[in-house]
Amino acid sequence: MTVEPGTYQHWKGPQYLVLGLGHDANDEARTAVVYLPLYPVDGPPFAVRTLEDFTAWVDPATGATTPEGEGVPRFRRVS
């Protein structure tokens, strides 16, 4: 499983620029997606999320994680 750099839209609407993949400095087996919000934020701009969490599917009514193919992708690539 991989995520390519580019613009992604969160299921709630905001867009993010994915810079690429990284690893947890304490656990090199844990892959993380590194991204920036494309809207003004207070505090540090970079965000990280595990690859599994970034590519998960969610129930749009509750935001709970669902099996793949049920609900909607948490993030979808738009460019």
C-alpha positions as CSV (number, residue, x, y, z in Angstrom):
1,M,0.0,0.0,0.0
2,T,1.3,3.4,-0.9
3,V,0.2,7.1,-1.1
4,E,1.7,9.3,-3.9
5,P,2.5,13.0,-3.3
6,G,-0.3,15.3,-4.4
7,T,-3.5,17.0,-3.2
8,Y,-6.0,15.0,-1.2
9,Q,-9.4,15.8,0.1
10,H,-10.5,14.7,3.5
11,W,-14.0,13.2,3.7
12,K,-15.1,16.2,5.7
13,G,-14.0,18.6,2.9
14,P,-10.6,20.2,3.6
15,Q,-7.8,19.6,1.2
16,Y,-4.2,18.7,2.1
17,L,-0.9,18.5,0.3
18,V,0.7,15.1,0.8
19,L,4.5,15.4,0.7
20,G,5.3,11.8,1.0
21,L,5.9,8.8,3.3
22,G,8.1,8.7,6.3
23,H,8.7,6.3,9.2
24,D,8.2,6.6,12.9
25,A,11.6,7.4,14.4
26,N,10.9,5.0,17.3
27,D,9.4,2.2,15.0
28,E,10.8,2.0,11.5
29,A,8.2,-0.6,10.6
30,R,5.5,2.0,11.1
31,T,5.0,4.1,7.9
32,A,3.5,7.5,8.2
33,V,2.0,10.0,5.6
34,V,3.4,13.5,6.0
35,Y,1.1,16.3,4.8
36,L,0.2,20.0,5.1
37,P,-3.3,21.5,5.3
38,L,-4.1,23.8,2.4
39,Y,-5.8,26.2,4.7
40,P,-4.5,28.5,7.5
41,V,-3.7,26.7,10.8
42,D,-2.5,27.8,14.2
43,G,0.5,26.0,15.4
44,P,2.8,23.6,13.5
45,P,1.7,23.1,9.9
46,F,3.0,19.6,9.3
47,A,0.7,16.6,10.1
48,V,1.4,12.9,10.2
49,R,-0.9,10.0,10.2
50,T,-0.1,6.3,9.9
51,L,-0.5,4.9,6.4
52,E,-3.2,2.5,7.6
53,D,-5.2,5.4,9.1
54,F,-4.7,7.7,6.1
55,T,-6.0,5.0,3.7
56,A,-8.8,3.8,5.9
57,W,-12.5,4.0,5.1
58,V,-15.0,5.8,7.4
59,D,-18.7,6.0,8.0
60,P,-19.6,9.6,7.0
61,A,-22.4,9.6,9.6
62,T,-20.1,8.8,12.5
63,G,-16.5,9.1,11.4
64,A,-15.9,5.6,12.6
65,T,-13.5,3.4,10.7
66,T,-15.3,0.8,8.4
67,P,-14.1,-2.1,6.4
68,E,-12.7,-1.2,3.0
69,G,-15.4,-0.5,0.4
70,E,-18.0,0.4,3.1
71,G,-18.5,4.1,3.7
72,V,-16.0,6.5,2.1
73,P,-12.2,6.8,1.9
74,R,-10.9,9.0,4.7
75,F,-8.8,10.8,2.0
76,R,-9.1,10.7,-1.8
77,R,-6.6,12.1,-4.2
78,V,-7.8,15.1,-6.3
79,S,-4.6,16.0,-8.1
